[in-house]
């Protein structure tokens, strides 16, 4: 029953992804007299994206990811890869061309969408539009930059220092690497006023009033 539920979930995701493919928009015609060649400008240099890491280990893991990097999946279940600009290295996983209920991936869709099933190790390298997984047991390791929506039962770590707990009731979104704006600032420490130059701090001592000694009145001693 669990296997059939995983298959049905992947077929549903595949159907939605095929239905949401954007149609090419026709080029808009510009008014007469405005077709002027654009001045050649140097292309801006793309900054190198920051590289982060994510590790997850658990059971009943389902996740959706979009980004670029190296994604290694160890476990048992289904993996759907959409629009990958890179390569897939599979050990123990096999690619499915004929899906249940008569669903067939025909060209050119079979080049854009790849469905893999098995138990072993699967490594996805490059830039991908989406990766959907339904795994009964999984150990996930990612290096690069991507977003994840993940649910299941397990634990993980982001960028090697932020612990996460995965719950089976609802999926949550996380980013790898973690953006600067999402990091909690350190607690505010009380400000200490600078001391004047040449003066060292001295501890405060309680002032003691002198004690008056009273002598005998009216008596003169010789």
C-alpha positions in Angstrom: 0.0 0.0 0.0 2.8 2.4 0.8 4.5 1.7 -2.5 1.2 2.4 -4.5 0.7 5.7 -2.5 4.2 6.8 -3.5 3.6 5.9 -7.1 0.3 7.8 -7.1 1.9 10.9 -5.6 4.6 10.9 -8.2 2.1 10.5 -11.0 0.1 13.4 -9.7 3.2 15.6 -9.4 4.2 14.6 -13.0 0.8 15.5 -14.3 0.7 18.9 -12.6 4.2 19.7 -13.8 3.3 18.9 -17.4 0.1 21.0 -17.2 2.0 24.0 -15.8 4.5 24.2 -18.7 4.5 27.7 -20.0 3.6 28.3 -23.6 6.0 30.5 -25.6 4.6 34.1 -25.9 4.7 35.6 -29.4 7.1 38.5 -29.9 5.5 41.9 -29.5 5.7 44.3 -32.5 7.1 47.7 -31.6 5.6 50.9 -33.2 7.1 52.1 -36.5 10.2 54.2 -36.1 11.2 52.7 -32.8 13.1 49.7 -34.1 16.5 51.0 -33.2 19.5 48.8 -32.6 20.4 48.7 -29.0 23.8 50.0 -28.0 26.2 47.2 -27.2 26.9 47.1 -23.5 29.2 44.7 -21.7 27.4 41.9 -20.0 27.6 42.2 -16.2 29.8 39.7 -14.5 27.8 37.2 -12.5 28.8 36.9 -8.9 29.7 33.4 -7.7 26.8 32.0 -5.7 27.4 31.1 -2.1 27.7 27.4 -1.4 25.9 25.9 1.6 25.2 22.4 2.8 22.2 20.3 4.0 22.2 16.9 5.6 18.9 15.0 6.4 18.3 11.5 7.8 14.9 10.0 8.5 11.9 8.0 7.4 8.9 8.8 5.2 10.9 11.7 3.7 9.2 13.8 1.0 10.7 16.9 -0.4 10.7 19.4 -3.3 13.9 21.2 -4.3 15.0 23.8 -6.8 18.6 25.0 -7.3 22.1 24.0 -8.3 24.7 21.8 -6.8 25.3 18.2 -5.9 22.4 16.3 -4.4 23.1 12.8 -3.1 20.2 10.5 -2.0 20.7 7.2 -0.2 17.6 5.3 0.4 14.6 3.5 -1.1 11.8 5.2 -3.1 11.0 7.3 -6.1 12.8 10.4 -7.4 11.5 12.7 -10.2 14.0 15.1 -11.8 12.7 17.9 -14.1 14.8 20.0 -16.5 18.3 19.0 -15.3 21.3 20.8 -16.8 23.8 18.2 -15.6 24.1 14.5 -15.0 22.5 11.7 -12.9 24.6 8.9 -11.5 22.5 6.0 -10.2 23.6 2.9 -8.2 20.6 0.6 -7.4 18.1 3.0 -9.0 16.7 2.4 -12.5 14.9 4.9 -14.7 11.3 4.3 -15.5 9.9 4.9 -19.0 6.6 3.1 -18.6 4.7 4.3 -15.5 1.7 2.6 -13.8 -1.8 3.2 -15.1 -0.5 3.5 -18.7 1.4 6.7 -18.3 4.3 6.9 -20.8 7.0 9.5 -21.2 7.3 10.1 -24.9 9.9 12.3 -26.6 10.8 15.1 -26.0 9.3 14.8 -22.5 11.4 11.8 -21.6 14.5 14.1 -21.9 13.1 16.8 -19.6 11.5 14.6 -17.0 13.2 11.6 -15.5 11.6 9.2 -13.0 13.8 6.8 -11.1 13.0 4.1 -8.6 15.0 1.7 -6.5 17.1 1.3 -3.4 20.7 2.5 -3.4 22.5 5.8 -4.1 21.5 8.5 -6.5 23.6 11.5 -7.2 22.3 14.6 -9.1 24.9 17.1 -10.3 24.1 20.4 -11.9 21.2 22.9 -12.1 17.7 21.6 -11.9 14.3 23.2 -12.1 12.8 20.7 -9.6 13.5 17.5 -7.8 10.7 15.6 -6.1 11.3 12.7 -3.8 9.1 10.2 -2.0 11.4 7.9 0.1 10.5 5.3 2.8 14.0 5.8 4.3 16.5 8.4 3.2 19.9 9.9 3.9 20.2 13.2 2.0 23.4 15.2 1.5 23.4 18.5 -0.5 26.2 20.9 -1.4 25.3 24.1 -3.3 22.5 26.6 -3.4 18.9 25.7 -3.4 15.5 25.9 -1.7 13.8 22.9 0.0 10.3 22.0 1.1 10.6 18.9 3.2 8.5 16.8 5.5 8.7 13.4 7.2 10.3 12.1 10.4 13.9 12.8 11.0 16.6 15.4 11.8 19.1 17.4 9.8 21.6 20.2 9.8 22.0 23.3 7.6 25.4 24.7 6.8 26.9 22.3 9.3 25.7 24.3 12.4 22.0 24.9 12.4 20.0 21.8 13.6 16.5 21.1 12.2 13.8 18.7 13.1 11.5 17.3 10.4 7.8 16.6 11.2 5.4 14.4 9.3 2.4 16.6 9.6 3.5 19.7 7.6 6.2 20.7 5.2 8.5 23.7 5.9 10.7 25.7 3.6 14.4 26.2 4.2 17.2 27.8 2.1 20.7 26.5 1.6 22.8 28.4 2.4 20.8 30.2 5.0 20.3 33.9 4.0 22.0 36.5 6.2 18.7 38.2 7.0 17.3 34.9 8.6 20.1 34.5 11.0 19.4 35.7 14.6 21.6 38.6 15.7 23.7 38.0 18.9 22.1 39.3 22.1 22.7 42.9 22.9 25.4 43.5 25.4 25.4 46.6 27.7 27.5 49.4 26.5 30.4 50.5 28.6 31.5 54.1 28.4 35.1 54.7 27.6 37.4 55.8 30.4 39.4 59.1 30.2 42.9 58.7 29.1 45.5 58.3 31.9 42.9 57.2 34.5 42.5 53.7 35.7 39.2 52.5 37.2 39.1 52.5 40.9 36.7 50.5 43.1 34.1 52.5 45.0 34.5 52.3 48.7 31.9 53.3 51.3 32.7 56.6 53.0 33.2 56.4 56.8 32.5 59.3 59.0 35.1 60.0 61.8 34.0 59.0 65.2 34.2 61.8 67.8 35.7 60.8 71.1 34.1 62.5 74.1 36.2 63.2 77.1 35.1 63.9 80.7 33.7 67.4 81.1 35.0 69.8 83.8 38.1 67.8 84.6 41.6 69.1 84.0 44.5 66.9 84.3 47.9 68.1 85.1 
